[in-house]
Amino acid sequence: MQRQKNKLDHIGVGLLTGFLLPVIIFLIVYKVEDKEVSFIEYVNSLWRLQALVKLGSLCVFANVAVFWIYLQLKFEKAARGVLGATILYAFVVLISRAF
């Protein structure tokens, strides 16, 4: 007996979720922290303080919750997409640490 396909159980949905969730969390942190500084100035100041990668890594940590939710819903393909996006973010962090 085959399991019924769900429209959300696709790698693309997982990749999109995995890429957008950390960005949304980063934007929320920006809005909450300081409203008088432009976004570019905020990112530049984080880069100068060497905190941009650390904050970005914390934002990506939310992908663990989404990955777990997709697994609980038995959306294995979407969970693979979230995992793939998280691994790509990890490579970006690794490259930024090297330079």
SULNOR-V785222 format. One record per residue. N is the residue number from 1. RES is the residue in one small letter. SS is DSSP state (A for helix, B for strand, O for the rest). OMEGA is omega in radians with two decimals (none if undefined). D_FIRST is the distance of its C-alpha to the first C-alpha in Angstrom with 1 decimal. Layout:
# SULNOR-V785222
N & RES & SS & OMEGA & D_FIRST
N & RES & SS & OMEGA & D_FIRST
This chain:
# SULNOR-V785222
1 & m & O & -3.14 & 0.0
2 & q & O & 3.10 & 3.8
3 & r & O & -3.12 & 6.6
4 & q & O & -3.13 & 9.3
5 & k & O & 3.09 & 12.2
6 & n & O & -3.12 & 15.5
7 & k & O & -3.11 & 18.8
8 & l & O & -3.09 & 20.4
9 & d & O & 3.10 & 18.1
10 & h & O & 3.13 & 20.3
11 & i & A & 3.14 & 22.9
12 & g & A & 3.10 & 25.6
13 & v & A & 3.12 & 25.1
14 & g & A & 3.10 & 25.4
15 & l & A & 3.13 & 28.4
16 & l & A & 3.10 & 30.1
17 & t & A & -3.11 & 29.6
18 & g & A & 3.11 & 30.8
19 & f & A & -3.03 & 33.8
20 & l & A & -3.08 & 34.8
21 & l & A & 3.10 & 34.6
22 & p & A & 3.12 & 37.3
23 & v & A & 3.12 & 39.5
24 & i & A & 3.11 & 39.2
25 & i & A & 3.10 & 40.1
26 & f & A & 3.12 & 43.0
27 & l & A & 3.09 & 44.3
28 & i & A & 3.10 & 44.1
29 & v & A & 3.11 & 46.1
30 & y & A & -3.11 & 48.6
31 & k & A & -3.10 & 49.1
32 & v & A & -3.01 & 49.5
33 & e & A & -3.01 & 51.9
34 & d & O & -3.09 & 54.6
35 & k & O & -3.09 & 55.1
36 & e & O & -3.10 & 58.4
37 & v & O & 3.10 & 57.2
38 & s & O & -3.09 & 55.6
39 & f & A & -3.14 & 52.1
40 & i & A & 3.10 & 53.7
41 & e & A & 3.12 & 56.3
42 & y & A & -3.14 & 53.8
43 & v & A & 3.11 & 51.7
44 & n & A & 3.13 & 54.9
45 & s & A & 3.07 & 56.2
46 & l & A & 3.13 & 53.0
47 & w & A & 3.12 & 53.3
48 & r & A & 3.13 & 56.9
49 & l & O & -3.09 & 56.1
50 & q & O & -3.14 & 53.3
51 & a & O & -3.10 & 50.9
52 & l & A & -3.13 & 48.8
53 & v & A & 3.14 & 46.4
54 & k & A & 3.12 & 46.3
55 & l & A & 3.09 & 45.5
56 & g & A & 3.11 & 42.9
57 & s & A & 3.09 & 41.2
58 & l & A & 3.11 & 41.1
59 & c & A & 3.13 & 39.5
60 & v & A & -3.13 & 36.8
61 & f & O & 3.10 & 36.1
62 & a & O & 3.10 & 34.4
63 & n & A & 3.10 & 31.5
64 & v & A & 3.14 & 30.6
65 & a & A & 3.14 & 29.8
66 & v & A & 3.09 & 27.7
67 & f & A & -3.13 & 25.8
68 & w & A & 3.12 & 25.1
69 & i & A & 3.11 & 24.1
70 & y & A & 3.10 & 21.6
71 & l & A & 3.12 & 20.1
72 & q & A & 3.10 & 20.0
73 & l & O & -3.11 & 18.2
74 & k & O & 3.04 & 15.6
75 & f & O & -3.05 & 17.2
76 & e & A & -3.14 & 17.6
77 & k & A & 3.10 & 19.0
78 & a & A & 3.10 & 21.5
79 & a & A & 3.07 & 22.5
80 & r & A & 3.11 & 23.2
81 & g & A & 3.10 & 25.4
82 & v & A & 3.11 & 27.3
83 & l & A & 3.11 & 27.8
84 & g & A & 3.11 & 29.1
85 & a & A & 3.13 & 31.5
86 & t & A & 3.11 & 32.7
87 & i & A & 3.09 & 33.4
88 & l & A & 3.06 & 35.3
89 & y & A & 3.13 & 37.4
90 & a & A & 3.08 & 38.1
91 & f & A & 3.10 & 39.5
92 & v & A & 3.11 & 41.7
93 & v & A & -3.14 & 43.0
94 & l & A & 3.13 & 43.7
95 & i & A & 3.14 & 45.6
96 & s & A & 3.08 & 47.5
97 & r & A & -3.12 & 48.6
98 & a & A & -3.10 & 49.9
99 & f & O & none & 52.1
